[in-house]
Amino acid sequence: MKARWPLERKFMFLISILVTMIMLMVAIVYVYFERKQTRELMGEKALTTAIAVSEMPLVKEVILQNENAIIIQPLIERIRKQSGAEFIVVGDADEVRYTHPDKEKVGQKMIGGDNERALIEGENYISFAKGSLGMSVRGKSPIYDENNRIIGVVSVGFMLSYVDSLFGQGLAAFSIWLAFIFISGVVGSFMLARSIRRDTFGLEPYQIARLYKEREAILEALNEGLIATDQKGNVTLINHSGKKILGIRENIIGQPIRKALRNSEISNVLANQLAVGNYETIYHKKPLLVHYKMIGDKDSYAGKVASFQEKSDVQELLNTLSEVQQYSQDLRAQTHEYTNKLYAISGWLQLGHGEKAKRFIHEEIGQQKIYERVLFERVNDSTIQAVLIGKLSKASEKKIDFVIDEDSMVHKTWPIKMTAPLVTILGNIIDNAFDAVAEQTEPLVDLFLTDVDGELIIELGDNGSGIKNKDLNLVFNEGYTTKAGGHRGFGLALVKAALDELNGTIYLSKNQPHGTVVHIHIPKTGAT
């Protein structure tokens, strides 16, 4: 796997490069402008000094009278030292020096070739030229007599090496600040990385990216719908199943939940900070089971997430689970019953009653063949076959005579999506019949089923005590029962709910001489 840098190291490296580049650009700009400004300032100082010297009467008098420069040399030298200039040269109109820091050069012509503008045009200006002392920045000013004629020039200069040394002193201080900024940037980047890492629970960016991709895959793989909001009640997440269940086609991310799911209980609960837990609700005529969970805690509310699914899906799962448990019990009953029969056969054989054992075996085989002929030759639906096989075993264990009419005939099969309701219907009405005949001395339950004219018809009779007229309209209510004991009264309620799902009907009538007959009609819409 490719090695990855930790967040702190990456931040320090990238920010160090960024700070270095910024400092380099700032340094270049600083060096350029600061050097230029320093030279300009020294040039202005030189020019100011030159103008002041050119206006001195003594200087004008010496040039006009062509006197010895020794008269003004001490004065000029004193001014030079006070100003810090490298040289102050006073020259006549022919550029002959009257003063110079080096006395041996007095009387010689000025060097540099930059006096024309002062001597000819009478300008005060700054120039850069190379003289006898080296390259310097110079201030030039013409000297006028009383008649306003140019009689000479004053040149005040600062050596560029001196000017650059002044600039270097400022650059050293600037470099110290740059170093401080660089160190501050590195330290700040490290502290920022540490802060970000705490906020991301110690995860590196690539780990967060991986978690994000995993979350997207998991959310889209869920059959449950999910929708989440932030602390302001705006939608931050909804998965594909959520859109499908709620019938949403457009993108609602970022919209207020009250607008996205207008006038719904889901939007009200999601917008309520304190409401959490399990709820039942209806959205667009769909009964839903919803679980709400808060993001964060009471002190730092960060939003809420709702997971939901259609109630019919949950009910179907519960019904299927219930039937699987019932099958398991039926199989145990069948095993127990056959074990008892084997023990009986073994006992008869040991006691020498071979003929009785043979008759018993033949009776069982004959009865089994009748059931096999009805179930496997006349009933083509495997779901009905499975339920009836289990109930035959249960009836045998309970010593109930469960008779399947030999004229029963089911030609077609049911689609898979109708399996769970059909199992609920058959299983519960047969179990109710078994309960009804439990107290009878000769318990009998008979079943007839057929499919005629596109309908599945089921008639189940028992010789129990029957149902009173006043109870006929109440037996389909959930929890209603005439039997003793708790946890009863759900069988026919489940049957009625399953029939409603299949658009089927059920009604009860009296059996003769006593007992009850259950009549069920189910449309075969969707059967193959």
N, C-alpha and C positions, 0 to 999 in steps of 0.2 A: 504493500500500500504506500502511496506517495506520502512522504513526510510533510507535515504541515507545521508552520510556525505558530506558537501560542499567540494569543491576542496581544499581550503586553509587548512581546518582541516585535510583532508586526507594526503595532502603533508606534513604538519607539523608532523603528527603522524608517517607516514612511514619513512620520512627522519630522525626523531628523533631516531627511532629504529635503522635505518641503521648507523647513526653516533655513537650511543651508542655502538653498536656491534663492529664497527671499532675501537673506542677509547678503548674499553675493551681489544680487541686483541693487540692493540698497547701498552697499559699499561702493559699487561702481558709480552710481549716481552721486553719492556723497563726495567721492574723491574728485569727480569731474567738477561739480559745482563749487565745492569748498575750495579747491585749488584755484579755480577761476576767480572766486570771490576774494580769496586772500590776496591774489595778485592785483585785483582791482582796488582793494582797500589800500594796499601799500602804494599803488600807483597814485591814488587820490591823495594820500599823505605826501608823497613826493611832489605832486603838482602844487598842493597847498603851500608847501615849504618854498618851492621855486617861485611862486607868485609873490610870497611875502618878501623874499630876498630881492626880487626884481624891482620892488617898489621902494627899496631903501635908498635915501638920498646919497649916502656915502658911496654906495656901489655905483650909482649913476655918475657921481663926480669923478671917481677914479677913472672910469672908462672915458668920460669926456675929456679929461685933462691928460689921459694916457699916463697916469702916474704909476709908481711902483706898486705892485700888488701886495707888497708887504704891509701896506697900510690896512687893508681889509682882510688879510689872511687870518689873523687871530679871531676876528669877529665871525667870519664864515665858519671857521673850524669849531668855534664854540656852538654856533647854531647847528652844525652837523651832528655834534655829539649829543646835543639835547634832543634832536629829532630822531636820532638813531640811524640816520642815513649812512650809506657806505661812502658816498662822496657828494659834495656840492661844488660844482664847477661854474665859475663865472667867465664868460668869454665875450669878446667884442664882436663887431659885425663881421670880422674876418675869421671868426671861430678860433681866435688865439686865446689860450687860457690865461686868466688873471689869478685864478685860485685853483688848488688841487690838493687833496690829502698828501700826495707825494710831491714835495716841493721841487724835485728835479724836473717834474713835468710841466711846471708853470712856464709860460711863454711858448709852449708847443701847441700845435693845432689840436682841436678836439676830435676824437675818434668816434665813429658810429654812423655818421652820415645821416643823422635824423634831425638836423637843426633847421632844415629848409622851411618847414611850416612855421617855425617861430620867427626866423630872420626875414623871410620873404613875405609870408602871409600874416604874420603877427598873431598866430593862434597860441592859446594855452592848451596843451595836450599831453597825453601819456603815450609813451612808446616803449618798445622792447628792442634792445640793440646790444651789440657786443662792443664794449669799449676796451680801454687799456687794462681795466681790472677784471674784465670778464663779462658774461651775459648778465644784464640787469634790466629792471623795470625803472623807467625814468619819467620824471615830470619836467616838462619844458615850458618856459615862460619867457617872452621877449622883454627886453629892457627899452623903455622909451625915454627920450629927453623931454625938455620943456616944450619943444615944438612938435611933440608927438611923432618924432622920427625914431625908428628902431636903431639903437646903437649897440645892442649886444643881446646875449641870451644867457639864461640861468638854467643849469641842468642839475637836478637832484636825483640821485639814484640809490636803489636798494638792490643788492645782488640777488639774483634768482635763487641761489643756493640758500641764502638767508631766509628769503620768503618761503621756500619749500620746507625749511626747517621749522618755521612757525606752523605751517600746515601739518607737518609730521607730528608735532606735539598734540594738535587737535585730533589727528587720526589715531594716535595711541589711546587717547581717552575714549574715542568712538569705538575702537576695537574692544576695549574692556566691556563697554555696554553691549556690543554684539555677542561677546562670549556669555555675558549674563543672560541675554535673551535666548541664546541657543540652549543653555543649561535649563532655563525655565521652561522652554518648549519641550525638552526631553522629559523633565520631571512631570510637567503637566500632562503629556501624552501617557505616561505610565499611570498617573493617578486617574486619568479619564478611562483608560483601559480597565483598571481595577474596578472603577465604579460601574462601568458597563457590564463587566463580568458578574458583579454582584446582582445587578438587575436581571441578568439572564441566567441566574442560578448556576453560575460556574460553567456554562456551556460555551464552547467555541462557536464562531459564526457558521462553520460548515456543519456542526452538529445541530444547530438551530435549523439550518436549511434542510437537513435530512429529516428532522422531526416534522417540519412543515410538510414535506412531501409525503411522509408516512401518514400524517394526520389527514391530508387530502384523500389519500388512497383508502384509509379506514372509513372516513365519513361517507365516501361514495359507495363503499362495499356494504354498508349497513342497510338492512331493510327498514329499520326504524327511521322516522323522520327526526331531524335535528334542526333547531333554529336558536340563535344566540343573539343577545343584545348587549350594548355597552351601558355605561352608567347613565347616559343620557336617553336611553330607550331607543337607540338607532340599531337597525339590524346589522350585525357584523358577520353572520355566517348562516347559511342554510344549505343542506345537502340535497342530492338529487331525489332521494326518497321523500324528503320533506316537501319539495316542490310538487312531487307527484300526488302525495296524499292531500295537500292543501289546494291543489289545482292552480298553482302559480306558474306562469310562463315567462313573465318579464323578470329582469334583474331588480331585486329589491334591496341589495346590499347598500347600506348608507341611509336608507329611508327610515323614518320613524315607524316603530312597530304598530302604532295606532293607525297609521296611514296604510301600511302594507297589508295588515289583517284588520280592516275596518270593521268596527262594531262586532267584535268577537271576544269571547271570554279569554282566549289565549293571549290576545294583545293586552287585555286589562291586567291579567296576572303577570305577564312579562314586564309591564310598566310599573307594577307595584313592587317596591324593593323588598318588602318583608314576606310576601307570599311565596311559600315553597311547599314541596311535597307532591302527593299524587292527587290528581283530579280526573273527573269524567266530564266531558263536554261534547257539544255538537257543533261542527263547523260545516256549513253548506250541506246540512242534512246527513252528515257522516258522524256517527258516534265514535268518539276518540277517547283513548286512555292517555293522559299526559302526566309526565313527571317533571317538576320544575326544581332547579338547583341554582343557588346563588353562586356567582363567581366572586372570589375574595372572601371577606368576612364582614361582620356588622360594623367594624370600625373603618373598613376601606372597601366600600361597595364598588365593584368593577363591572357589574352587569349580571345577566342571568341567562341560563340555557334551558331549553325545553326539549325533551325527547318524547315522541308520541307515536302511536300506531292505531290502526283501526281496531275498534273493539271486536268486530266480527272475526278478525284474524286471531286474536287472543282466545276468543271463545271456541273457535275451531280447534286450536291447539289443546285447550283444556278438555274438550270432548274426546279428541283423539287419544290423549293420555289416559282419560278415564276408561276408554274402551280397551286400550292396551292392558291396563291393570285388570279389567274384567276378563280378558282373554287368558291372562296369567292365572287368575283364580279358577277359570273354567278348566284349564289344562291340568291344574293340580287336582281338581275334583274328578276329572276323567281318569287320571292316574290312580287316585284313591279308589274309585269305583272298580276299575279293572283289577286292581290288587285284591280287593275283597272277593271279586268273582273267581280269581285264580285260587285264592285260599279255599273257597267253597268247593271248587272242582277238586282240588287236592285232597280235601277232607273226605269227600264222597268216595274217591278212588281208594283212599287208605281204609275206609270202612267197608269196602267191597260193594258199594252202590254204583257200579260202573254204568248201568243203564240210566240211572238218574242223572249222572254227570253228562252222558251223551245227549239226553233229551235237553238238558240245560244249554249245552253247547249249541245244539241245533236250533233252539229257540233264539239264542243270541245271534247266531249267524243269519237266521231267517229275518229277524227284525232289522239287523244291520243291512242286509241286502235290500230291504224295502226302503230304508233311509237312503242308501247309496243310489238306488234307482231314481228316487224323487229328487235328491240333491244334485246328483251329477249328470242325470240324463234329462231332467225336466226343468232344472233351474240353471240358466246360463250365466248369471251374474255371480262373480267370485265373492263379492262382498256379502251378499245374502247367504251364500254357501258357508262362508267362514263364521258368520254370526250364528247360524242354525246349528252347525256342528258343535260349537261351544255350548249352546243352550241345551242340546241333547244330552251332553255329558253332565251338565249341571242338574238337569231334570232327573237323570239316572241316579245321581248322588242323593238328591232330595226325595227320592222315591215318588216322583211325580210322573204320571203318564202323559208324556208330551207327544202328541200325534200330529204329524204333518200330512195333510190330506193328499192322497195319491193322485187326485185330479189337479193338483197345483201345477202351474206351468208359467214360467217366466222366460220369454223368448229373447228379449233384448238385454243389453248390459248398460250399466250406468257410467257416465263420465267420472273421471277421477275426482274432479272438483266437487262432486255430489256424494262422495264416499262417506265423509264424516257425518253429514246430516242423516244419511240412510242408516249408518251404524247406530246413531243416537236413537232414532225412531224405533227400529226393530228391537234393539237391546233393551230399551226401557219398557216397552209395552209387554215384552215377554217376562221380564223380571217382575213387573207389577202383577202379571197373571200368576206367576209362581207364588208370590207373596199372598195373593188372594185365596189360593187353594191350600195353603200350608196347613190349615186347621181341619181340612176335610179328611174323612176316613179313606176315600178313594179319590184322591186329587187327579183332576183331568184338565188338560189344556190342549186345545186343538187349533191348528193354524191352517189357513187357506190363503194362497196368494196367486195372483195371475196378472198379466198385463193385457188389457182389452181396450181397443179404441184409443190408443195413445196414453193410457193411464195405468199406473201400477196400483192394483187393488189388494189390500191386506185386510183379512178378517181373522180376529183372534178371539176365541171364546174360552171361558173357564167356568167351572162349577163351584165357584166361591160363594160367599154370602151376598154378593151383589152390591150395588151402590144405590143409596136412597135418592129419591127424586129431588130432595132439597139440596143434595150435594152435587148433582150433575153439572151445574154451572160454576162450581167452585173448584173442582178437582184439577183444573189447569192452572190455578193460581200458584205461584211459587211459595213453598213452605206449607201449603194446605195439605192435611192428611187426616185420615180417620183411624190410623194405626197408632199404637202406643210406641213410646220411645222417641228419642230426638234424632235430628239429622235426617228427617224424612220430608216427603212432600215436594221433591224436586224432579222426580222422574217424568211425570206427565207435563210439567212446565217446560222441561227441556225438549220433550217431544213436540209440544206446541210451537216452541221457538224454531225448531228445525223445520217443521212443516211450513211455517210462515216464510222461511227462507226459500223453500222449494215451491211456494204457492200451492201447498197441499191442504187437505181438509181432514178433520177427525170428528167423529161423533160416537156416542156410546148408546147402547141399547141393552135391554134385559135379555138374558139367556134363559132358555127353558130346560128343566123346570126352575132352575135358579142359577144365579151367576151373572156375568157381564160379557157382552160382545163389543169389541172395539172395531170400528169400521174406519179405514184410512184410504184416501184416494190421493195419489200423487201424479201430477202431469209428467209425462215422459219427455218433456222438452229438453233437448240436449243429449238424450241417450243415443247410443250408436247401434 
